[in-house]
């Protein structure tokens, strides 16, 4: 018979809490606000994303914004 210790991490829920432990609550809400206001994400979509999925979308958006900034900087040099 298998016994469980009281100090287990909580399965998948514990794993995902560990994945987002580096993000502060204030930063989480600030990022959600910016995604909703400036990039037309809905709060429903943001709150139903898996933590890794949200991180991927934020990273892709950040990369795209940096590319656009660089592209506009090059156009301004002409």
C-alpha positions in Angstrom: 0.0 0.0 0.0 1.3 3.4 -0.9 1.4 6.2 1.7 1.8 9.9 1.0 3.8 12.4 2.9 2.0 15.5 4.2 4.7 17.7 2.6 4.1 16.8 -1.1 3.9 19.7 -3.6 0.3 19.2 -4.7 0.8 17.6 -8.1 0.1 19.7 -11.2 -1.1 22.6 -9.1 2.1 22.8 -7.2 4.1 22.5 -10.4 2.3 25.5 -12.0 2.6 27.6 -8.8 6.4 26.8 -8.9 6.5 27.9 -12.6 5.1 31.4 -11.9 6.7 32.0 -8.5 9.2 34.4 -10.0 6.4 36.8 -11.1 5.1 39.2 -8.5 1.4 39.7 -8.1 1.7 43.4 -9.0 3.6 42.6 -12.2 1.0 39.9 -13.1 -1.9 42.5 -12.9 0.1 45.2 -14.6 0.9 42.9 -17.5 -2.7 41.7 -17.7 -3.9 45.4 -17.8 -1.4 46.2 -20.6 -2.4 43.2 -22.6 -6.1 44.1 -22.3 -5.7 47.8 -23.0 -3.1 47.8 -25.7 -3.3 44.4 -27.4 -7.0 43.5 -27.2 -6.7 40.3 -25.0 -9.7 39.6 -22.9 -9.4 39.0 -19.2 -11.2 35.6 -19.7 -8.5 34.5 -22.2 -5.7 35.7 -19.9 -7.0 34.0 -16.8 -7.7 30.7 -18.6 -4.2 30.4 -20.1 -1.8 27.9 -18.6 1.1 29.8 -17.0 3.6 28.7 -19.6 1.2 29.6 -22.4 0.9 33.2 -21.0 4.7 33.4 -20.8 5.1 32.3 -24.4 2.6 34.9 -25.7 4.1 37.7 -23.6 7.6 36.8 -24.9 6.4 36.6 -28.6 4.7 40.0 -28.2 7.8 41.5 -26.6 9.9 40.2 -29.5 7.5 41.6 -32.0 7.4 45.0 -30.3 11.2 45.2 -30.3 11.3 44.3 -34.0 8.8 47.0 -34.8 10.7 49.5 -32.7 14.0 48.6 -34.6 12.2 48.8 -37.9 10.7 52.2 -37.2 14.1 53.4 -36.0 15.7 52.4 -39.3 12.9 54.2 -41.3 13.5 57.4 -39.3 17.2 57.4 -40.2 16.5 57.9 -43.9 
